[in-house]
Amino acid sequence: MTSPAKFKKDKEIIAEYDTQVKEIRAQLTEQMKCLDQQCELRVQLLQDLQDFFRKKAEIEMDYSRNLEKLAEHFLAKTRSTKDQQFKKDQNVLSPVNCWNLLLNQVKWESRDHTTLSDIYLNNIIPRFVQVSEDSGRLFKKSKEVGQQLQDDLMKVLNELYSVMKTYHMYNADSISAQSKLKEAEKQEEKQIGKSVKQEDRQTPCSPDSTANVRIEEKHVRRSSVKKIEKMKEKHQAKYTENKLKAIKAQNEYLLALEATNASVFKYYIHDLSDLIDCCDLGYHASLNRALRTFLSAELNLEQSKHEGLDAIENAVENLDATSDKQRLMEMYNNVFCPPMKFEFQPHMGDMASQLCAQQPVQSELVQRCQQLQSRLSTLKIENEEVKKTMEATLQTIQDIVTVEDFDVSDCFQYSNSMESVKSTVSETFMSKPSIAKRRANQQETEQFYFTVRECYGF
């Protein structure tokens, strides 16, 4: 004799769902913390780069004695025990790799101290300041968008919770109504059987004395049967009503479940990747330009420095936001990996895991399907237009931040007089009249880009 199947209680199902949602919420919190750490490290990195070039400019005139001290200062800082494992993990990222190679190259610095000092102070450092400002601004906007995405995801999960509880409630009502109907049917069968037995047991008596008794007994039995039939009809109607509600609630739950899993997949697979892209928007390209400015100056120095500079140039060539994003997500795989899909939780023996398309919900589903198809067609057209706009805007931003203005070879075409140095260096990066206009255009384009992102999502 097989034991009856054990079904999960409502409390068990709700507890499992709450546990899964809490895990996702904790993961979302860790994602923001991880991005905050990245931003703090980036700010510190840019600040270190600014301090580095400022100090390098100050000691350029006494290069041979103080340069090694400068290198050791920053190398010791990178070897500090505080957050050592985190810094070690960050070494695989291309900006940090450039920074490490740059520190090694410091030991091989050489001449043209006055020009280099001027370039460091009036060209490279302002670039890092600009990169830091841009990075902080973009990260702040990206974090706001990311928080909104997380809020929307949690809203979807809460809606699924509500739909699931509604499904449980209606399904429980349906089961209860079915039980009452079966009980009413048993009472009807029992009453009919009782009536038949009473008629069979009746023995003949005098016609006058028993006629009235029989008529009265039949009247009572008929009245009782009618009451039971009415009760049965009432329970049948209640069961039919509750069953229909349960089917509709189940369909809503299955649809919400599919939509929730799609939302979770979209967030973890697409939105997170795009969010990191927005945090890194222009950062690697701007850092590339700043470091290429340094390379342009250094490549005009002695031939003996070429080997070290080639190593840095190779690292700068490999500044790649996509690769760094992939490395970051691999290093913190437990934070960025998608959670398990939500599975259908059968309730009280209800093993259906697909939409019920039988009458009377078939026509409703067909109508809903047609509405969804129409809406999807409209959204597809809108999304194509938005995509084209975003691609064009992103390309405009890329064109701004990848402009090739890092070549400073003209600064070395001068005589030994300081007047010549001043006349060439005055045409540096920050003194160009177009910089203000370009910065304004860049920020305006960024604002438009994020406005579109916020309106239509990632």
Buried (B, 14 or more C-beta within 10 A) or exposed (E): EEEEEEEBEBEEBBEEBEEBBEEBBEBBEBBBEBBEBBBEBBBEBBEBBBBBBBBBBBBBEEBEEBBEEBBEBBBEBBEEEEEEEEBEBBEBBBBBBBBBBBBEBBEBBBEBBBBBBBBBBBBBBBBBBBBBEBBBEBBEBBBEBBEEBBEBBBEBBEBBBEBBBBBBBBBBBBBEBBEBBEEBBEBBEEBEEEBEEEEEEEEEEEEEEBEEEEEEBEEEBEEBBEEBEEBBEEBBEBBEEBBBBBBBBBBBBBBBBBBBBEBBBBBBEEBBBBBBBBBBBBBBBBBBBBBBBBBBBBBBBEEEBBEBBEBBBEBBEEBBBEBBBEBBBEBBEEBBEBBEEBEBBBBEEBEEEEBBEEEEBEEEBEEEEEEEEEEEEEEEEEBEEBEEBBEEBBEBBEEBBBEEBBEBEEBBEBEEEEEEBEEBBEEBBEEEEEBEEBBEBBEEBBEBBBEBBEEBBB
